Amino acid sequence: MITSAAPIRAAGTLPEAYHEVLYWRVAEKPSRLFFIQALALVSFVLFGLLFASLAIGLGKLPLTGSFTLGLGEGGALLIGVGLTLVAHEITHGLVMRLAGATPRYGIVWKGLMLYATSPGYAYQRNTYVRILLAPFTLISVLAMLGIWLLPGYQWATLCVICGAVNASGASGDLWMTRIALRYPATARIMDARDGMRVFVPKL
């Protein structure tokens, strides 16, 4: 039997031979926060049009006629949007948990951003990219399935708006994915409440 005196490294522990090369935060610069908010608005419009086009193509939204938003519809919309935002962060957290981390949830009041994070846990780059993209992918698919399967234009409208809200909320995730993919697959990434820290092997 072969034995080793070397300790077993705990999951999420940063290897000793790694050093930090980037600490990126959304709220670090006002210009960066403004850009994220502008990108979120653009994403909301673009994906709203995309989901609406799908609903129209499936015959779930009329091309003509008036649309009324009563108290019941307005309440359902507010609840749906709120649940979408919460589901977005819970999805991040579930994928973090699957990777072995313990997620924490909260809100960054500067910028009014909900977050799911796992302080000090170093993910492999590809795992972190999956964490970033999971809510955008999963909830977008659920919105499209809802448009297709649920009866009535009210449900279709709700799915269109919630899908657009989720895509808007994923704008920061997509930006961070772009940054993460600049680094090699051997990189380790720690999530911050409103950003990330990137570590690579020392040369």
N, C-alpha and C positions, 0 to 999 in steps of 0.2 A: 504494500500500500504506500502510495506517494503522499507525503504530507508537506505542507508549506507553512512557514511562519508568517507569511505576508497576510495582513488583515484583509478581509473581504470588504470591498468598497460599497457603501450603502447606495441604493438607487437614488439618483438625482444629485450625487456628490460630484463636485467639480474635480476633474483629475488635476493632480499637482502640477503637471507640466503645462497647464493652460494659463493664459493671461488675458485680461480684459482689453478689448480693442474698441468697444463702442458702448456708450450708455445713452440711449435715445429715448426721449420723452416727448409726448405730444404737447404738453402744456409748458415745455421749457421756454419756448419762444412764442410771443403773440402772433407772429406771422405764420408759424407752423400750425397753431390752433385755428387761425382764420382759414388757412388752406384746407385743413381737415373738414371744417364746417362747410366750406364751399364745395368740396368734393362730395360731402354727404348730401348736399342739396342737389347737385348734378346727378348723383346716383339715384336719389329718390325719383327724380323726373324720368330718367332713362329707363329704370326698371319698372316704374309705374306704367310707362308707355308699353314696355315689353309685356308685362302681365296683362294689361288691358287689351292689347292686341290678341293675346292668347284667348282671353275671355270672349272677345268679339268673334274671333274665328270659330270658337266652339258654340257660338250662339247663346252665350250666357249673359252678354251685355247688349242692350239694344243700341243701334246706331242713331235712332231718332227717339223723340219723346222726352219728357221732363223727368228729372230725378229729384225726389223729395227726401229730406233728411229730418225725420221727426225725432221726438224725444227718445223713443225706443231704439231707433237706428243709431242716433248719436251716442247713446249709452253703450250700445254694443260695439261701436267703433272705438270708443275710448278704452273699453275693457280689452278689446282685441289688440290694440296698439300696445297697451301696457303689458299684456301677456307676451306679446312678441318680443318686447325689449327684455323682459325677464327670461324668456326661453332662450334668447340669444346668449346671455351670460351663463345660464345653466348648462347649455350645450358646451361652451368652452370648458366649464368646470367638469363636466362628465368625461370629456376627452382627457383632461388633466388627470382625473382620477384613474382612468384606464391606463395612463402612462406611469402610475405609481405615486402621484403627488396628492396632496390634500388641498383642495381649492378653498379660497376665501372670497367672499363677495362684499361689494360695497359700492360707493359712489364717489367720484371726484367732483366736488362742487364747482371747481374752476373748470368750466366747460360743460358741466352737468352731464358727466359720462358715467354710466354704470360700468362695473368691472368685475371680472373673475380673475384671481391671481393665485400664485403659489410661491410665496417668498422663499428665495434661496434654493429652489429646485432647478437643477441644470438639465435641460432637455437636449437631446440630440436635435440638430437643426431640422431634419425632416419631420421628426415628431412635433416640434414646435410649429412648423408650417401647417401640419394637420390640425393642430389645436386652433390656429388662427382661422383656417378656412372652414372648419366644421359647421359653425352656425350659418354662414352664408350659403353653403351647399345644402345642408339638411333642410333648413326652413324655406329656402327657395323651392326645393322639390315638393315640400308639403304644401306650399302656397299653390303651386301648379296643379297638384293632385286635388286640392280643395276646389279650385276653379273648375276642374274637369268633373269631379264626382258630386259635389254638393248642389242641390237643386235651388233654382231661384237666383235672380240677379242680385239680391241683397247679399247672399253668401259670396257670390263671385266678386262683388264690389269690396267686401271685407277682406277677402283673400288677396285681391289686387293691392289694396292699401297696406295690409300687413306685410306682404312680400316686398313692397317698395320700402317700407320702414325698416325692415330687416336688412335689405341691401344698403340702405343709407347708413345704418348703424355699423355695417361691415366695412365702410370706407377706410377707417383706420387700420382694420385687420389686413385689408388688401395692401395698403401702403407698407405696413410692417412686413408682410410677406415678401414684397419686392425687396426690401432692405435685407431681410434674412437670407434670401437666395443669392445675395452678392458674396456670401461667405461659403467656404467649402462644407461638404456634408459632415466633416469631422468636427465642425464648430459645435459649441455648447451655448445654449441661450437660456437665460433666466428671465422670467416674466416680471415686469414691474406693474404697478397699478395702472399707469398710463404710458407704458413703453416697454423697453426691453434692454437687457445687457447681453452683449455678445462676447464670447471667449473663444480663442483659438489656440492651438498648440504653439508653444514657444519654439522658435527656430534654433 
